[in-house]
Amino acid sequence: MKQMSRKRKSALLQNLVRDKILKTFPHLKKKDVLTASTGQNGPDIILSKVGQKLVGCNFELKNQQKIKTIYEWYRQASKGNHSLTPVVVF
């Protein structure tokens, strides 16, 4: 798979999760729920302080069919803000 195809596939999942969060929490604004750039360290969905309090999750998103590295993905989601619940979406 070409690099551009991977980035597009990753962005599709990020946008889908962002939209679901905004739909679930209608009082959040678009600036409260942002998507990370490809290759950026940290969570894949960047939440504002208000978003962190309401959603309470740290998201790691993987748009692939293989799940043999799911424990590594969970470790990635567990890094950073320890007050948030780690969540892996694949």
Secondary structure, 3 states (H helix, E strand, C coil): CCHHHHHHHHHHHHHHHHHHHHHHCCCCCHHHEEECCCCCCCCCEEECHHHHHHHCEEEEECCCCCCCCHHHHHHHHHCCCCCCEEEEEC
